[in-house]
Amino acid sequence: MINKKKPTLIMLPGLLCNERLWQHQVENLNDICDPYVANLSLDNSVENMAKRILAEAPERFALAGLSMGGYVSFEIMRQAPERVICLALLDTMARLDEPERLQKRKGLLRITEEGRFLGVTPRLLPTLIYKDKLNTPVADEVMGMAASLGKEVFIRQQTAIINRPDSTATLSKIEVPTIVIVGEEDQLTPSAESMKMVRAIPDAILHLLPHCGHLPPLELPEATTALLRQWLAANTWE
């Protein structure tokens, strides 16, 4: 039997999320890849987040990004598309925020800079996860990640999101096998945004997850892991 080196899968979390977002995938995909969850807490621009990842990454890797991690994934595809073997985009969008949402982001940023870091409160959870995950360990995990990352990380990450470039024109230039995964009940990046991306990315495949909100790796870990396994198996070996 020929022993092949396993490909690296770099996973990028969303706003106020860390490696705990991808825990199930790390634990259950390590037989077919070397999973690595990047730290997106250190920079205040998606450009610098992407540069940091590329400086630490192997020459070639598979890439999966959720929400803000998707914005960084688009930037990686602009900076070094030749290094990405295949791409998974989860609950993200290519276009910029509409004015109302942008003003809300700026308002939250201003409040935090003034010293009132809210994190993820129970009141905000229904916008992040599906209703059947409220008052469960999934909800506790979401709030725990936000609390552990804290004020300064929120300021850096929200600044990066507000100032991110429009990635709409990048979509048609993506030439690697791409899957787009989205929770059907996602309120932050609705499935319509994923459908737009799938139409623009050559040969992209869409997976809609029922009874799921903005965080499939936590809300439906088994289903998300199964989709990523299928995607990796189909695209990382010649």
N, C-alpha and C positions, 0 to 999 in steps of 0.2 A: 504493500500500500504506500502511495506517495503521501508524505506529510506536507501539507500546505500550511503556511502561516495564516492564522486567522486574520481577517480584515479588522481594522479598528472602526467602531461605530461611535462617532462623537454625537452626544445628545445635548441640546441647548434648552435650558428651562425658560419659563416665562417670568414676567414681573413678580418680584418677591417670592420666587420659587428657587429651590436649590436641588441638590442631588436626590433628595427624598421624593421629588416628583417622579423620578425615573427608577425608583428602587426595584419594582417588579421586573422591569425590563433588564436592568443590570443583573439581577439574580437569575433570570430565566433565559437570557440570550447568550450567556457567556460560553456556551458550548460551540456556537458558530461564529462568534465575533469577540473582540476585546472591547467591551463597553467602557466608555469614558464620558463622564458628565462634566462639561466645561463650567468654569466659574465665571459668571457674567456679572459679578458684583463689584468689579474693580474699576470699571471705566464708565465715562459719561457720554459716550457716543458709540453707535453701532459700528462705525469705521474702526475705532480702536479695539472694540470687543473682537471684531473679526481678525484684526492684525494679531492680537494676543493668541487667539486660538490657532491661527496658521503658524505662528512661531513655535507653538508647542506640539503641533500635530505631526503625525508621520507624513511621508510624501503623498500618500493616497489614503483616502478614508471615505466611509459612508457617513452621511450627515442627516440628522433628524432635529428639527427645531419646532418648538411650540410657542405660539403667540409672539412675544418679544424675541424668543429664540428663532422664530421664522424670519423676523426682520434681519437678524444677524446672519441667518442662512442666505438670504438674498445678497447681503453684502459680501459674504464669502464667495458666492457665485460670480460677483463682479470682480473681486480682487484676484481670485485664483480658481477659476472654473475647472481647469485641467486637473486639479488635485482631488476633486469630488467624484467618487465612483457612482453613487446613486444618492437620491435626495428624498426625504420624507418631510412634508410640511403638515403640521398639526394645528388646527384652530388658530390660523393666522390670516393675514390679508396683505395684498401687495400695495394697495392704494394708501394714501394718507388719510388721517382722520377727518371727518366732516367738522365744520366750525364748532358746532355745539359740543362735540366730544373733546375737541382740542381745548376749548375753554375750560371744560371740566378738569382736564388733566392739569392745566396751568393753575387752576384754583387749588387743586389738591397739593400741587408742588409748593405753591405759595404758603398754604397753611402749614405744611411740613417744615418749610424753611423757617417759619416763625416759631417752631417748637412744638407743634401739635401733630405728632405722628400718629395716625389712626390705625395703620396696618390693615389687616383684613378683620373686620368685625362681623359678628353674627348677622348684622343687618345687610352686609354686602354679600354674604355667601350665596344667596339665591341668584345673583348675577354670574357666579363662577361655577357652581355645580348644580346638577339636576336635583329636583326637590326630594327624591328618595334618598339622597345622600346627606341631607341636612340632619343635624343631631346624630351624626355617626362619626366613627374614627376618621373618615375621609375629611369631614369638616374640621375636625380637630387638627389634622395634619396640615391643612391649608392655612389655618390661623397660626399654627406653630411655626411653619416655615417663614411666614411674614414677620412674626415676632423675633425670630432668631436672626433674620437679616437686618431688620431695623431701619432707623431713620436715614442714615447716611447712604445706605445702599438704595433705598427708595428714591432719594433725591437724584443720585447718579443715573439710575435706570429710567426714571420718568423723564429726566432731561434727555437721555438718549432716544427715548421713544418720541418725544415731542419734536426733536430735531432730525429724525431719521429721514433719509431720502425716499422719494416715491419710487417704488420698485415695479410699477406696472410695466414699464418698457423692458425690464429685465426678464420677464416671464417667457417671452418668445425666444429668448436667447439661451434658455436652459436646454442642454442637449443630453443630459443624463437621465436614466430611468427615474421617474418621479411618481410618488404616490402622495395624495392629499387626503388626510383623515380629519374628520370634523364631527363633533357631537351635534346631533340634530336639534338639540335644545340650547345650543350655544347662543347666549344673548350678546356677548361681546364681539365675537367675529362670526356672524351667522353663516349658515351653510351656503347662502347665496354668494358670499365672498369666495368660498372654496370652489363653487361651481364656475365662477368667473376665472379663477386661476387655472382650473383644469382645462377650460376652453382655450386658454392662451398658451399653456405649456405644451409643447409637442408630445403627444402620446401619454400624457399624464393620466393616472387612474384615480378615481374618487371613491372613497369609502365613507359612507354615512353611518354613524353609530347611534342607534335609537336609545332614548332614555338616558342621554348623556349631555352634559353641559360643556364647559370650556376646558376641562382638564381630563381628557380620556385616559392618560397613563395612570391616574389615580382613581378615577371613577369606574372605569372598565379596564382594569389592568390586564386581565387575561385576553380579552379581545384585542386590545392594543398590541400586546406582545405577539399575539398570533399573526396579526397583519404585518408587523415589522419583521417577524421571522420569515414569512413568505416572501416579502420584498427583498430581504437580505439573501436568502437562498437563491432567488432567481437572478440576482444581479452582481454578486460579489465574487463568483467563481467563473472562470472561463471553461 
